[in-house]
Amino acid sequence: MPQALSPSAATLLDDIHQCLLSRQYDQLGALSLALDHALSQPQKLDAAALALLHAKAQRNASTMMAVQRGIRAALRRVAAIKSVSGGLVTYDKSGLRQDCVSFGVAQRL
């Protein structure tokens, strides 16, 4: 008789999703190892359990992709802020970037 997906695996998938949503990325490593261990235990899963596992894994994958896009966008913004503070940037006739000497911004007191 096929058994249902172990509650610990389903719970771990939900915990991983919650960590992604709440930006607790430091906990993902331990949860991932626990999920690997739970899924490595021999068990026969029925179609409903496999469908549940697949749906939760797809949800987590989509969430992870969104997290990655957000982190990359934040890194691009930080790099843009740093480049603006570094001085004026111009481009030559062929479209190549030329860094101009920074002139130092006068500060008003």
HUMO-V974218 format. One line per field, one symbol per residue. phi: phi as a letter, one per 20 degrees, with the letter a starting at -180 (. if undefined). psi: psi as a letter, one per 30 degrees, with the letter a starting at -180 (. if undefined). burial: I if it has 9 or more other C-alpha atoms within 8 Angstrom, else O. Layout:
# HUMO-V974218
phi = ???
psi = ???
burial = ???
This chain:
# HUMO-V974218
phi = .fdfgfgffffffffffffffeleffeffffffffgffeeffbddefffffffffffffffffffffffffffffffffffffffepfcccefenefceeffemefded
psi = kkllkkfeeeeeeeeeeeeeeghifffeeeeeeeeeeeffkklkkleeeeeeeeeeeeeeeeeeeeeeeeeeeeeeeeeeeeeeffakklkafggkkkklkkfjkkkk.
burial = OOOIIOOOIIOIIIIIIOIIOOOIOOOIOOIIOIIOOIOOOOOOIIOOIIOOIOOIIOIIOOIIOOIOOOOOOOOOOOOOOOOOOOIIOOIOOOOOOOOOOOOOOOOOO
